[in-house]
Amino acid sequence: MNRVVAWVVALLGVACLVMGIIFIVQANSGRQTIANELSPLTISQVNATYDTVKAKQQALAAVEEPKIQAGEAAPSTTYVYLSGQRTSLGLTKANIGLVGFIQTSGIVTILIGVGLLLVSVGSLAKKAAA
């Protein structure tokens, strides 16, 4: 019975290794897609660009928003542009964070898989010696 459990643990370890590798490959693919879509902006520039756009949009919103809410004026083209740009950059930041999370999950999953394999091999070796 203990031998069966050791083999099940080994199978789970192999499954974890495979899933971890898939996570890392997918994260790298996602990072490359983000980089391609951002061109000419780089991933490292996203936070600074977002902060700049956010400050400009908030400053303009402070001036325009009361009139827009009161129905006295329509949003300016600049306000709409900055709002769209802020939204797009915010979503990009979220996607970059998600890719990082998936990559970290892949690394953790690989470590779990290696641990499970070591436990199963140790258990099987212990049973063979006994």
N, C-alpha and C positions, 0 to 999 in steps of 0.2 A: 504494500500500500504506500509506504514512504517513497518507494521508487517511482510510483505513478505521480505522486505529488511533485517530486523533483523534476520529472519530465514536463509536467504542466507548467511549473515555474520556469523551466528552460524555454518552453514555447512562448510564454508571456514575455520573457526577456528578449527573445528574438523579435517578437512583435513590437516591443517598445523600441528596439534599435531601428527597425525598419520605419516605424512611424516618426521617430526623431529625425532620421535622415530625410524623410519626405517633408517634414516641417521646415527643416533648414533649406532644402532646395526650393520649396515654395516661397519662403521668406526672401531668399535671394532673387527669385524671379519677380516677386512683388516689388522689391526695392528697385530693380532694374526698370520695371514698368513705370514706377513713380518718377525715376530719374529721366526717362525718355519723355514723359508727358510734361515735365517741368522745364525742359530745355528752352531757353538758354539759362534759366535759373538752376542752381544746384541744390541738392538736398540740404547741404549745410547752410544755405542762405535763407531757407524757408522761415525760420523763427524770426530772424531780423527783419525780413520783408513783411511778415505778418504784423510784427509790432509797429512798424512804420505805418502800414496801411491802417491798422486799428486806430492809432493815434489821430491820423488825418480824418478817418471816418467819424470818430467820436467827436472831434472838434466841429466838423461840419454838421453832425447830427444835433449838437447842442444849439446850433443856430437855426437849422431848418426844421427840426422835429416838432417844435411847438406850433409852427405855422401849418405843417402837414397834418398834425393831429386835429387842429382847429378847422381844417378844411379851407384855409385861406390861401394855400399855395401847394403846388405839386412839387415833388422832389426834383432837385436839379439833376442834370445829367451826371455831374461829378459825384453827387451823393449816391446815385444808383450804381455808378461804376465802382466807387470805393466799397459800397456794400457788397456787390457781387464779388469783387476781388478779395475782400475780407472773408467772405463765406468760402470761396474756393481755397484760399490759403489755409483756413481753419480745417477744412476737410482733408487737405493734404497733410497737415500736421497730425491729424487723427490717424490717417493711413500709415504714416511713417511710424507712429507709436505702435500701431497694430502689427506692422511688420517686425518691429523690434521684439514685441511680446511673443510672436510666433517663433522667431528665431531662438529666443530664450527658452521657450517651451520645448523646442526641439532639442536643445542642449540638455535640459533637465530630463527629458524623456530618454535620451541616449544614456545618460548616467544611471537612470533607474534600470534600464535594460541591462547594462553592464553589471549592475549590482545583482539583479535577479539571476543572470547567467552565472555569476561567481558563486552565489548561494546554491544554485542547483548543482553546479559542478562539484562544489565542496561536499554537498550532501551525497551525491552519487559516489564520489571517491571514498567518503567515510563508510558508506554501506558496502562498497567493494572490498575495503580493507578489513571490515569486520567479519 
